[in-house]
């Protein structure tokens, strides 16, 4: 597990957003679905889909043992004050500073989350 702040890239594609403009809007939006909404409060859920049966078993073990730090960033714990760079199809879209991270035991699609310092979110 990484213990010092680091830089991590969160790549995005057309699966979640139609284009870089839509991602930029979502990053700074305070509407009900935006990252800065009252419901989300700067919390970004990380999608994780294991590619192998072994990886799936490791995820289930981490849920059972509550040890998500066994996964490397960006899937596992990212230290506070780390910088996350948001990209869309290899183009930089924005960045933010990590406040803290967590683990959703009840969400198989988005098992990890990152809370960003709301005032640190920038778009390019």
N, C-alpha and C positions, 0 to 999 in steps of 0.2 A: 504494500500500500504506500502511496505517495504521502509524505508528511509535510513537505514544503509547498507553498503556492506554485502553481505551474500554469502553462497555457495549454488549453484543450480546444480542438475544433469540433463543433457540432455541425455536421453536414445535413443539408435538407434537400429534398427532391420534390418532384411534382406529385408524389404520393400524398403529401400533407398540404402543400401550398401550390397554387397555380403558377406562381412566379416569384421573383425576388421582391417585387413591390408588395405582394400580399404578406410575405414573411416580415418585411420591414414594418408594415402596419400592425401586424399581430404583436410584434415585440414591444411596441410603445402604446398599444391600444388599451384603454380602460373600459371598453364595452364588455358585456357579459362573457365573451369568449376570448378576450385579449389577455396577454400575459400580466398586465397591470390591473385587471379587473378586481372587484371586491372579493369574488369567489377564489381567484387564483393567487392574488397577492404576491406576484413575482415568482410563483412556483412553476417550474418547467418539468413536466413529466418526460422521462426518457423511455422510449420504446426499445425493447430488447427482445429479439426473436432468436433463440438458440438455433444454430445451424446443424448441430449434431445431437444424437441421443445423449452422448457424454456431457455436452454442454447443458442440455436440459436437466440432467440429473444433478449437475453442480448448482444450477439455479434453484432447483427444488430443495437441495440440501441447505443452501444459504437461507432460503425462506424458513425452513424448519429450525435451523440453528441461529437465525438472525445474525448472519455474518456476511453482509453484502460487501465488506471491504476486501473479500477475496478476489473480486473482479477488478481488472485494471480500468483506469479512467478511459473513456468517459462513463463506462457502465457502473463502476464501483464508486467509492467515496472520492470526491474531489475536494482537496483541502480548501478551507475558507481563504478568501483573498485571491484565489486563482482567477485567471481571466479565461472566459469562454468566448471564442470567436464563432459567430454564426455565419455559415456559408450556404449558398444555394447554387447547385450545379457548378462548383468550383469558383464561385465569385463571392468575395467578402461582402456581407450584408450588415453586420453589426457586431457589437461585443458587450459584455457585461461582467461584473465582478461577483463571484460566488460568496454568498453569506453562509450557507450551510447546505448539507445534503441529507437525504433520507431514503428510506426503504419502504415500499408499499407491499406488505405481505398479501393483501387481498386483490391485487391487480396483476394478472399474469401478462398482460400486454405492455403495461408501463410500470414495471416493478421498482424503478428508481426515480428519484426526483432531486432537483437542484433548486434552491431558493436563491434568487439573485438580489443584490442590493438594488432596490427599485430606482434610486437616483443614478445608478451606475450604467443603466442600459442606454446604449447609443446605437444609432443607425448610421450607415455610410451611404 
